Amino acid sequence: MASSSSVSVRDRLLSNARRLLFTYGYQALTMDLLAEAVGMSKKTIYRHFSGKEAIVDAVIEAFATDVLAMAESVFLDDALGFPAKLARFTSELTQRFSRVPPTLFRELQRYAPKVYRHIEELRSRNIPVVFGRMVMQGKRVGAVRASVDPAFATAFWAQAIQGLNHPDTSERLGLRPDQIFDQALNLFFGGLLTSEGMKDYENVSLS
């Protein structure tokens, strides 16, 4: 079991690596730059991670875990009505992805393909959890159309997001990751929600 000090060092490394990665991108993130940012030697960093790709992979895993925890917190919050949950989730999600550089996915696809594949795996793993819960909650309160099949809606969203976030597609559309999620969510909700549910969602979003 890792000691508290080693966990603290690892957390510092991941926090700084995430900041540098989202500021400068994958190629510009070097071990020298990270070592300078955290104030430790590269030798110490290598005690915790085998190299840059391993660090970035851990950053991506932590980012996905944070998004999943946020979604669970929002959709388990009984103090919020369903429209408010959707609005909070949309705001929180786009805010997180607004920090991701538009070129990052392309860089990972070219220079760290294992990390890029891990991102696709994380989407496949987490989307059914988040959106499956969302659709079922919406159906229970009558905000999601009764005819919507939760399994189909979740699979549809997963395929759409995988496709829209592919570097070829995002570059052709000229959209950042947060813009993709914002437009995709609004379009998705437009087909998912009842007219009353959509009106409530829009009213909450605008307030």
Secondary structure by P-SEA (a helix, b strand, c coil): cccaaaaaaaaaaaaaaaaaaaacccccccaaaaaaaacccaaaaaaccccaaaaaaaaaaaaaaaaaaaaaaaaacccccaaaaaaaaaaaaaaaacccccaaaaaaacccaaaaaaaaaaaaacaaaaaaaaaaaaaaaccccccccaaaaaaaaaaaaaaaacaaaaaaacccaaaaaaaaaaaaaaacccaaaaaaaaaaaac
